[in-house]
């Protein structure tokens, strides 16, 4: 009887269940959109009960679609939106507050207070993270401060915290397992990067009781089995943050391997091996995965606006009708003729970290057309990626021979060719688009012996189209110089007060 690995890919905008066979083929997918709530500007929340309900729904849906019985599911792997924070009552299982999503800035005041106290360098040395509301610690603190009696209940061991992986495992096992994996724990700002355990000084700083935190586990091991959901209990055998999962799914197993997910933003991760590298160029250091005696650290750089810039062309400026149209119209010109678009609509991420920056266009003339703006916008994805990879090169001193890519915008041939030209290296598009889910499936399969080892997994990996560098180096340098002048202009303008 054929058996499969089920990956639960719980993202910011949707929840999906995907079945993979032994050859890593996608057998079936079920997906359900997830509502986001915006109670105030800059605040983003979700209903954790919806996350759970949608997860159950897509699990049953994909099995029904494929005619697969629960006894044919060899294991479940979970990959999730990271940093999103859920606090729930241990006895009732009910969340005490809506989940605070990773994007949300509602805990910003705590961060500003710690920056004023000069805690930033100290926290970064322990965690590898920048002091920012992005991460879970300040979100936990917000919930404990804003729900009546929550701090007292937490100290009494009556409340539990979890990132989404923890929440789903707790629900799947009916409260038997309160775990998270090390990749998600490394994004809480409560874990010491070197010990891979919660840091007592950080817990004291945030006044977060250790008893509410999930136990930190490997990214690939059997944590427990489903309880009461299916006739057949299914082992839960992997948990990993979505970006680290995509790195594993792209088989970036060696130091210097880099992947980029071109989604709403860009998420670039470099495998740096078993020793953490702390960045001097605005990158984050966190855990990629841990399994058995193997551990992997990564350098990460996040670009806030990537595919969202193409959506802006479609929905905001209305100069394209579909996202796919952007590549075709960009290719109608031989160059952007000096036009640059910096899509810093929500600030600049790595390596600049300028929260006050806003979008801008540069070098417009009377001859500027829609195609110039479209091309410059698509090029901005590649320029931002170049800046992060350049920072990775400087921090790691590792050579980068190729970039593996996935995500929606990776289907844009013009973008990937321009990216290869800028980086002067191969850009390899994944043959399988579901690399995030595939990483969780691989790790679950390894835990139960479905796949023997990473060498076997490498034999299953298939690259799609490969883009080779072909640009004139002098033109490349000129284009990059213009881009960096545009970035400087945006940063300078952000410092000026409104008139």
N, C-alpha and C positions, 0 to 999 in steps of 0.2 A: 504493500500500500504506500503510495506516494506521500511524503511528509513535507511540511513547509515551515519556514520561519515567518512569524508575523511581526512586523515593525509598526509600532505606534509612533507617528510623527505629529507631536502636539505643538503647533506653531502659534504665532501671534494672531493670525487671521483665520486659521482653520485647523481642524483635527483630522488626521487621515490614518487609515489602517491599510497596510500594504503587505501582500503575501509574496515571498520570494521562494523560488525553488533552489535545488542544490547547485544549479549552474548560475545562480544569482539573477535569473530572469524575473521580471515582474509578472506575477500570475494574475493579480487583481488589485484594484484600488477602490477604496470607498472614502469619501470626503464630506465633511460638513463644515460650513462657515461658522465662525465664532464672532459674536458681537463684542465690540469694544465700547466702553462708556467713558464719557469725557465730562465729569462733574464740574470741573473748572478748567480754564485755559492751562495747558501744560500737564494736566492730570489725565492718566489713562488707567482704566480699571476693567476687570473682567469678573464674571460670575464663576467661581471655582466649581460650583455644582453643575453649571453648563459644560465646563471642561470635562467633568466626569461623565455626564450623561452623553455627550457627543462621542466620547471615547468608546463607551459601551455600544452605542449605536453603530459606529463605523466598523467595529470588530465583528458584530453579527452580520452587518450588511455585506462586508467583503467575503465572508464565508458563504453566505447565501448566493451571492453573485457567481462564485466560482464552484459551487457545489461541494465545498470542503467541509468535512466534519471537524468538531473540536478535537477528536482523537488524532487527527492528521496534523495538528499544529504542534511541532516539536518544541517550540519555545517562543516566548514573546520578548522582544527588545523594545526599549523606550528611548526616544530622543525628543528633546523638548526645548521650547523657548527658555532661555536662561534668565536668571536673576528675578524673574517674576515671583512675587512673594505671597504666600498663602499662610494664614494662621487660623487654626481651627480648634474647636473644643474636643479634648481627648475622649470624653465620654460619649457625647452626642454625635460627634463626627461632623458637626455643622461649622462652616467657616464663620468667624466672628466679624469679618469685614470682607468687602470685595477684594479679590486678588489685585495687588498693585503691580502693574505691568512694567517690564524692564524700561520702557520708554518714558515712564512717568517721572515728572520732576517735582512731585508734591513734597518730597522730603529734602528739598534743596536747602532749607534753613539750617538743618543739622550739619550739612556739609560746610556751609559758610562759617558756622561757629567753630568747627574743628580746624578749618583753614586759618581762621583768625588766631587760634591757639598754637599754630605752627606744627600741627600733627601730620601734615601731608607726607613728608619724607619718611617719617617713622612708620606710617601705615604702609607706604609703598615698599619699604624694605621688608616688611613682614609678609605682605600679600601679593606684591607684584602689580597692584592695581592703583590707578589714579583715584584720588579722593573725589567721588562723584556720586550723585543720587542714582545713577545707572545701576549700582550694585545693591544687594539685598539688605545689608545691615541697617541702613538708614530707613528703609521701607518697613522693616520689622519694628524699629523704634517708633516710627510714625503710628503704626497700628496700636502698639502698646500704650502710646500716649493719648490716642484719640478714641479708644473704646473703653468705656467706663469699667474700671475694675480689672482691666486686662493684665496690668503689670503684676498685681497680687496673684491672680490666677496662674500666670506664667511661673511665678516663683514657687507656687504650690504644686507645680507639675501637672496642672489641669489643662494647659494649652500646648499645642504642637505647632512648630513651624516647618514649612517645607517649600522648596522650589517645586516646579510642576512634576518632576520625576518622583519626588517623595510623595506628593499628594496622590498620584496615580497608583504607585505601589501600595500605599497604605489602603486605598480604596479597593484595589484588586485583591488584596489579601484579607479584607475585612478587619483591618487594624492590627494584624499580626506583625507587620513589618514597617518600621519607621526608619527608613534608610534613604541616603542619597549617594550618588557616586562622586568620586573625587573631582571630576571635571566641573560638575555643578557646584560642589562645595567651594571650589577655588574662585567662584564668582560671587560669593556671599560677602566678602570682605571680613570674614570671621575666621578663615582658615590660614594657618601659617604655611606658606608655600613650601618650605623646606621639610617640615615635619609631616605635612599632609594631615594635620589634625587641627581642631579648633584651638585658638590661641587664648589663653586665660586673660592676658592683658587686653586683648581686643574685646573679649566678652565684657570685661570690667569697664572699658571705655564706653561701650554702647549700652551697658547695663542690661544685657540680654542673658537670661538664665540658661545655662548649658542644658538643663533637663528638657527644654523645649526643642532642642536641635536634633535632627536625624543623625543616626550613626553613619559615619563615612565608610563607604565600601568601594571595592574595585569597580571598574566600568564593565567588567565581564566576569560574572559569577552567578550562581543560582541563589537568588535572595529568598525565594519562597515560591509558592504556587497560587494560582487563582483559587478563590474560595467562594463556592456557591453560585458562581456566574455560569459555568458550563457543567455538563454532566461529567466531563473528564477534566481533572485538574491539569492546568498547563503551567510549566515552570516559567518564571520571569527571570531572565538570564542576562539582561544588560540594561544599563542606564547610562546616558551620556548626553551632554549638552549638544545642541543642534550643529554648531559650527565645528566642534571637535569631531562629531559624528561624520560630517561631510569630509573632513580630512582623512578619517579612517576609511570611509567609503571610496575615496579616491586613491586608496592604497598609498598614501604618503607616509610610508613607514620609516624613512631614512632621514637623518639630519640634513637640513637644507631643502627638503621637499616643501613646496608651497602650493596652496590652493586658494582660489578666490571664488566666492559665491556672489554672482551679480544678481542681487535681488532688489528689493526696495532700496536698500543700501548695499554696500559691498563689505564683505567680511573676509579678510585675508588672514590666514594662519600659516605659520612656518613651524615645522617640526624641528626642534633644537636638541632632541635627544634626551638623555637622562640627567642633564644638568640645567637648571634654570638660567636663562640669560636675562639680566635686567637691562632695560632699554634706557639709552640716553637720548632717544629721538622720538619720544611721545608714544611708544607702543606699550601694550600691556603684556605681562608675563603671567601665564596660568598653566594649569595642567591640561594636557591633551587627553590622556587616558592612563589608566593603570590596570594591569592584569597579571596575576601571579607575581613573578619577580620583576616584571618589566614595567617601567614607567616612562612616560613621554611628557616633556614640557613643550610649550609653544610660545612663540611671540605672536601677538595679535594686533591687527590694526583695523579699525572700523571706519568706513566712509558712510556718513549719515544719509546722503542722497545720491542714488545711482539710478536704478530703474525708475524711481519716483520722478526724476528729472524728465524722463521720456513721457511719463504719464502727464506731467505738467504741460508738455508740448501738445498732448492730445486733449486734455480736459481743461487746462487753463488758457493757453494761447489758441487752442483749437486750430493748429496749423497742420496737424496730421489727424487721420481718423482712426488709425490702429497703431499700436506700438511697433508692429512688424514693419510698417511703412517707413519708420525712421531710418533704418539701414539703407533701404533702396534710395531714398531721397538724399541721404548724406553722400552716397556714392556717385551721385550725378555731378558733383564738383570734384575737381582735382585737389582742392584744398579749401580751408575755411577762409582763406585770404586775410589772415590776421585777426579774425573775430574769435573771441573767447567768451564762453559762458561759464561762470563759476556758480554752481547750483547749491550754494550754502544757505538753503532756505531755513534750516533749523540749526545753523552754526556749522563750524568746521570740525570734523573729527580728527583722527590721527592723520599726520603727525603734528597738526597745528593746534588742535584743542582750543578753538576760539568760539565760545558759546554765543557771542554777540554778533558774529559775522552774519551777513545776509547776502542773498544772491545778487549777481550783477552780470551785465554784458559789457564787453570792452571792444573798442576799435570799430564801432559801427560807422558806415559811410552811407551816402545817398544810394550807393549801388548794392547795399546789403539786402539780401533776399531771404525768404523763408528758408531756403535750402542752406544758406550760410548759418542761420541760427540753429537749424536742426543738426547740421554736421557738427557745429561747435559744442552743442549739448551732448551729443553722443561721444564726441572726443573727450569731454570732461570726465566721463567714467574711466577712460583709460589713463588720463593724466592723474586723477586722484589715486588710482591703483598704482601707478608708477611711483608716486611719492611715498606710499606705504612700503612698497617693495624696496625702494632705495634706502629707507630707514632700516628695514630688516637686514639688508646687506651690510650696512654700517655697524649695526649692533652685533650681528652674529659673526661677521667676517667669513660667512659661508658663500660659496659660489651658487648662483641660481641658474641652472641650465634650462629649466622649463617651468611653466606655470600651468597647473591643471585648473580647469574652470567648470563651473556649473551654474545653475540658476537661470531664471527666465531670459535675461539679457544676453546670456552666453549663446543664444541662437542667432544673434546678430553677427553675420560674417564680417561686415565692415568694421564693427567694433573690435572683434578679435584680431583682425589683421592689423589694425592701427595699434592695438595693444602690443602685438609681437614686434612691430616696428619700433615702438618707443622703448621697450625693454631689451631689445636685441636678444631675444631668446624665443624658444618654441612656446606656443600657447596651445595646449591640448584640451579640446572639448570632450567632456565625458560622453561616452556612447549611451550610458544609462543616465537619464535625467534625475532619477530619484536617489542621488548619492547620499543625501542626509539620512534617509530611512535605511539605505543599504548599509551604512556604517553600523547602525544599531543592530541590524540583522546579522551582520558578520560577527559582531562581538557576542551576541546571544548564541549564535551557532558554534563559535569557538568554545564557549562555556560548557556546552553539552556534547561536544565532539561531532556535531553535524558537519563542520569543517575541521580538518586536522590541525592546521596551523596557518600562519600568515603567508607562507610560501604557496600553499594550495590556493589561498585567496588571490594571490598575485596572478596565478595562471588563469583565473576567471575574469580578471580586469580587462576591459576593452576600452580603448580610446576611440573617440569619434574623430572628426576632422582635426588635423594638426596644421597650425598656421605658423609659417616660418618668417623670420625677419627679412625685410627686403628694402627698407627705407635707406635713403641717403643719410649718412651720419651727420653731415653738416646741417641739413634741413631738420633732422631730429633735434639737434642741440638748439637750433633757433626756435623751434616750436616750444620746446621745454622752457627756454628762457622767457618767451612770451607768456606762457602759462604762469610761471613763477612771479612775473611782474603783475599779472592779474590777481594772483593770490595776495600779493603784497598790497595791492590797491584795495582789495576787500577788507583786509585786516586794518589798514590805515583808516578807511572810512568808518569802520566799526568803533573806532576810538573817539570819533567826533560826536559832540552832543547835538541833539536836534535843535534847529533854529526856530 
